[in-house]
Amino acid sequence: MSDANTYQPPKVWKWEAENGGTWASTNRPIAGPTHDKPLPVGKHPLQLYSLATPNGQKATIMLEELLALGESGAEYDAHLIKIGDGDQFGSGFVEINPNSKIPTLVDHSTPTPTRVFESGAILLYLAEKFGQLLPQEPKARTESLSWLFWQIGSAPYLGGGFGHFYSYAPEKMEYPIDRFTMEVKRQLDVLDRHLADNTFLAGEAYSIADIATWPWYGGLVRNALYDAAEFLDAASYENVVRWAEEIWQRPAVRRGRIVNRTWGEPEEQLHERHDASDFETRTQDKLAPPDEQD
């Protein structure tokens, strides 16, 4: 264990230098835009501004699932927001999301455009708009929403906690890695015990709870997140692995996962999506990976 007395917090913290790590240049203690940059608007009523981090995947998987269910009104344009370049701090993006995080959705089918920010809010908005992927029976609906909000409250420990200190921090530190590894394994155990008796999170019906949770915890056990499956002994969570692989077999999930993706193998990238045919005609360049904490 490192010496606990090597750092003493000042009486009043001041932002005097970047804090190091992969994404230090995008971190700051103030909100608001840093530059003028209007957002593009495509041809469909639903305009998504995102990147294929786990939170970004939630929105694109949801939209692809709605289209697979025959909801033609779910056609969308997905515009790439390069968070490593600071696109989220452009004036146009901050106007639709004062928190400067992806994903953000604008629905132009309403009398005045409706902005929706935060990934969980986007899932709930789309589920209610189209009457899909959220059970109508009160008990099942409540169960789905409970797991949706479980994911929203739990994932920061996985991303900003475990993911940051395990993958992105400028140096490995025993205390935070131990602290957040313990919590992530507890969360995996919560899921594993629940999925022992349930096909999906809300029971037998696939819902927005699964769509929200799969990119994070499904990605983790499938070793698609932080390259940490072995470290976490992910294979021991057999029910989570079963659930993750079952969802991975859904064509809409495979499509949604690659939208706004700019890293990995070329066939796993679709930088922007403006039409269903884009999945067949894409040719992409391989770029640097983004921060999967967003």
PEURTA-V135284 format. One record per residue. N is the residue number from 1. RES is the residue in one small letter. SS is DSSP state (A for helix, B for strand, O for the rest). PSI is psi in degrees with one decimal (* if undefined). BURIAL is b if it has 16 or more other ideal C-beta (glycine too) atoms within 10 Angstrom, else e. Layout:
# PEURTA-V135284
n & res & ss & psi & burial
N & RES & SS & PSI & BURIAL
N & RES & SS & PSI & BURIAL
This chain:
# PEURTA-V135284
n & res & ss & psi & burial
1 & m & O & 134.7 & e
2 & s & O & 159.6 & e
3 & d & O & 119.4 & e
4 & a & O & -12.2 & e
5 & n & O & 10.4 & e
6 & t & O & -20.4 & e
7 & y & O & 129.7 & e
8 & q & O & 118.7 & e
9 & p & O & 141.3 & e
10 & p & O & 164.1 & e
11 & k & O & -41.2 & e
12 & v & O & 119.0 & e
13 & w & O & 138.9 & e
14 & k & O & 144.8 & e
15 & w & O & 101.7 & e
16 & e & O & -16.9 & e
17 & a & O & 158.8 & e
18 & e & O & 146.4 & e
19 & n & O & 8.5 & e
20 & g & O & 172.5 & e
21 & g & O & 172.1 & b
22 & t & O & -36.5 & b
23 & w & O & 25.1 & b
24 & a & A & -35.6 & e
25 & s & A & -16.4 & e
26 & t & A & -2.5 & b
27 & n & O & 135.2 & e
28 & r & O & 154.5 & e
29 & p & O & 17.7 & e
30 & i & O & 157.1 & e
31 & a & O & -174.2 & e
32 & g & O & 165.7 & e
33 & p & O & 152.6 & b
34 & t & O & -14.4 & e
35 & h & B & 160.5 & e
36 & d & O & 125.4 & e
37 & k & O & 104.6 & e
38 & p & O & 155.4 & e
39 & l & O & 143.0 & b
40 & p & O & 153.6 & e
41 & v & O & 124.2 & e
42 & g & O & -160.9 & b
43 & k & O & -14.8 & e
44 & h & O & 156.7 & b
45 & p & O & -35.3 & b
46 & l & B & 120.3 & b
47 & q & B & 119.7 & b
48 & l & B & 137.2 & b
49 & y & B & 113.6 & b
50 & s & B & -176.9 & b
51 & l & O & 151.1 & b
52 & a & O & 44.6 & b
53 & t & O & 173.9 & b
54 & p & A & -42.0 & b
55 & n & A & -37.7 & b
56 & g & A & -37.4 & b
57 & q & A & -32.0 & b
58 & k & A & -47.6 & b
59 & a & A & -44.6 & b
60 & t & A & -35.9 & b
61 & i & A & -43.6 & b
62 & m & A & -46.0 & b
63 & l & A & -40.8 & b
64 & e & A & -35.4 & b
65 & e & A & -41.3 & b
66 & l & A & -42.0 & b
67 & l & A & -39.0 & b
68 & a & A & -26.0 & e
69 & l & O & 2.0 & e
70 & g & O & 12.7 & e
71 & e & O & 89.1 & b
72 & s & A & -25.2 & e
73 & g & A & -7.1 & e
74 & a & A & 3.9 & b
75 & e & O & 141.8 & b
76 & y & B & 159.0 & b
77 & d & B & 131.0 & b
78 & a & B & 110.1 & b
79 & h & B & 137.9 & b
80 & l & B & 127.7 & b
81 & i & O & 110.7 & b
82 & k & O & 97.0 & b
83 & i & A & -26.7 & b
84 & g & A & -25.7 & b
85 & d & A & -2.6 & e
86 & g & O & 20.0 & b
87 & d & A & -28.5 & b
88 & q & A & -10.1 & b
89 & f & A & 6.3 & b
90 & g & B & 152.6 & b
91 & s & A & -39.5 & e
92 & g & A & -40.6 & b
93 & f & A & -43.1 & b
94 & v & A & -30.2 & b
95 & e & A & -35.4 & e
96 & i & A & -13.8 & b
97 & n & O & 96.5 & b
98 & p & O & -14.2 & e
99 & n & O & -6.0 & e
100 & s & O & 46.0 & b
101 & k & O & 147.9 & b
102 & i & O & 156.0 & b
103 & p & O & 160.6 & b
104 & t & B & 138.4 & b
105 & l & B & 140.8 & b
106 & v & B & 124.1 & b
107 & d & B & 110.4 & b
108 & h & O & 5.0 & e
109 & s & O & -9.4 & e
110 & t & O & 160.5 & e
111 & p & O & -41.2 & e
112 & t & O & 145.9 & e
113 & p & O & 136.8 & e
114 & t & B & 120.8 & e
115 & r & B & 143.1 & e
116 & v & B & 116.9 & b
117 & f & B & 159.6 & b
118 & e & O & 127.4 & b
119 & s & A & -40.1 & b
120 & g & A & -38.7 & b
121 & a & A & -37.0 & e
122 & i & A & -45.0 & b
123 & l & A & -45.2 & b
124 & l & A & -40.8 & b
125 & y & A & -47.6 & b
126 & l & A & -37.7 & b
127 & a & A & -42.2 & b
128 & e & A & -35.1 & e
129 & k & A & -40.6 & b
130 & f & A & -6.3 & b
131 & g & O & 38.4 & e
132 & q & O & 151.6 & b
133 & l & O & 21.5 & b
134 & l & O & 115.2 & b
135 & p & O & 146.0 & b
136 & q & O & -29.0 & e
137 & e & O & 129.9 & e
138 & p & A & -45.1 & e
139 & k & A & -45.2 & e
140 & a & A & -38.2 & b
141 & r & A & -44.4 & e
142 & t & A & -39.8 & e
143 & e & A & -43.9 & b
144 & s & A & -44.9 & b
145 & l & A & -34.0 & b
146 & s & A & -44.1 & e
147 & w & A & -32.6 & b
148 & l & A & -48.1 & b
149 & f & A & -26.3 & e
150 & w & A & -46.4 & b
151 & q & A & -43.7 & b
152 & i & A & -39.0 & b
153 & g & A & -25.2 & e
154 & s & A & -37.4 & b
155 & a & A & -31.7 & b
156 & p & A & -30.4 & e
157 & y & A & -32.8 & b
158 & l & A & -47.1 & b
159 & g & A & -69.3 & b
160 & g & A & -20.9 & e
161 & g & A & -84.1 & b
162 & f & A & -52.0 & b
163 & g & A & -42.3 & b
164 & h & A & -53.0 & b
165 & f & A & -28.3 & b
166 & y & A & -35.8 & b
167 & s & A & -34.4 & b
168 & y & A & -20.1 & b
169 & a & O & 149.2 & b
170 & p & O & -20.0 & e
171 & e & O & 152.8 & e
172 & k & O & 130.7 & e
173 & m & O & 127.2 & e
174 & e & A & -47.5 & e
175 & y & A & -54.6 & e
176 & p & A & -33.3 & e
177 & i & A & -44.4 & b
178 & d & A & -44.2 & e
179 & r & A & -48.7 & e
180 & f & A & -27.7 & b
181 & t & A & -43.1 & b
182 & m & A & -43.0 & e
183 & e & A & -41.3 & e
184 & v & A & -40.3 & b
185 & k & A & -35.5 & b
186 & r & A & -42.8 & e
187 & q & A & -42.4 & b
188 & l & A & -36.2 & b
189 & d & A & -38.1 & e
190 & v & A & -50.1 & e
191 & l & A & -43.9 & b
192 & d & A & -42.4 & b
193 & r & A & -39.7 & e
194 & h & A & -42.5 & b
195 & l & A & -8.3 & b
196 & a & O & -27.0 & e
197 & d & O & 6.2 & e
198 & n & O & 136.7 & e
199 & t & O & -45.0 & e
200 & f & B & 177.6 & b
201 & l & O & -35.8 & b
202 & a & O & 9.7 & b
203 & g & B & -126.3 & b
204 & e & O & -9.0 & e
205 & a & O & 128.5 & b
206 & y & O & 135.1 & b
207 & s & O & -177.3 & b
208 & i & A & -21.1 & b
209 & a & A & -41.7 & b
210 & d & A & -40.7 & b
211 & i & A & -37.6 & b
212 & a & A & -38.4 & b
213 & t & A & -33.1 & b
214 & w & A & -45.4 & b
215 & p & A & -29.7 & b
216 & w & A & -65.0 & b
217 & y & A & -32.5 & b
218 & g & A & -43.3 & b
219 & g & A & -36.8 & b
220 & l & A & -49.8 & b
221 & v & A & -21.6 & b
222 & r & O & 5.6 & b
223 & n & O & 34.0 & e
224 & a & O & 9.6 & b
225 & l & O & 115.4 & b
226 & y & O & 4.9 & b
227 & d & O & 46.0 & e
228 & a & O & 9.5 & b
229 & a & O & -43.1 & b
230 & e & O & -43.9 & e
231 & f & O & -38.6 & e
232 & l & O & 0.6 & b
233 & d & O & 48.2 & e
234 & a & A & -31.5 & b
235 & a & A & -20.8 & e
236 & s & A & -15.8 & e
237 & y & O & 73.0 & b
238 & e & A & -35.9 & e
239 & n & A & -35.0 & b
240 & v & A & -41.6 & b
241 & v & A & -44.8 & b
242 & r & A & -48.4 & e
243 & w & A & -45.8 & b
244 & a & A & -41.4 & b
245 & e & A & -35.5 & e
246 & e & A & -42.8 & b
247 & i & A & -35.4 & b
248 & w & A & -23.9 & e
249 & q & O & -8.7 & e
250 & r & O & 124.1 & b
251 & p & A & -37.1 & e
252 & a & A & -34.0 & b
253 & v & A & -43.4 & b
254 & r & A & -35.4 & e
255 & r & A & -49.4 & b
256 & g & A & -32.7 & b
257 & r & A & -30.2 & b
258 & i & A & -7.0 & b
259 & v & B & 132.9 & b
260 & n & O & 23.4 & b
261 & r & B & 130.3 & b
262 & t & O & 22.5 & b
263 & w & O & 167.4 & e
264 & g & O & -164.8 & e
265 & e & O & 145.6 & e
266 & p & A & -36.7 & e
267 & e & A & -9.9 & e
268 & e & A & 17.0 & e
269 & q & O & 135.8 & b
270 & l & B & 95.0 & b
271 & h & O & -43.2 & b
272 & e & O & 151.0 & b
273 & r & B & 120.2 & b
274 & h & O & -8.1 & e
275 & d & O & 152.2 & e
276 & a & O & -29.6 & e
277 & s & O & -15.2 & e
278 & d & A & -27.2 & e
279 & f & A & -28.1 & e
280 & e & A & -24.8 & e
281 & t & A & 4.3 & e
282 & r & O & 142.4 & e
283 & t & O & 121.3 & e
284 & q & O & 157.2 & b
285 & d & O & 148.7 & e
286 & k & O & 124.4 & e
287 & l & O & 176.5 & e
288 & a & O & 146.9 & e
289 & p & O & 149.9 & e
290 & p & O & 177.3 & b
291 & d & O & 115.4 & b
292 & e & O & 16.8 & b
293 & q & O & -19.4 & b
294 & d & O & * & b
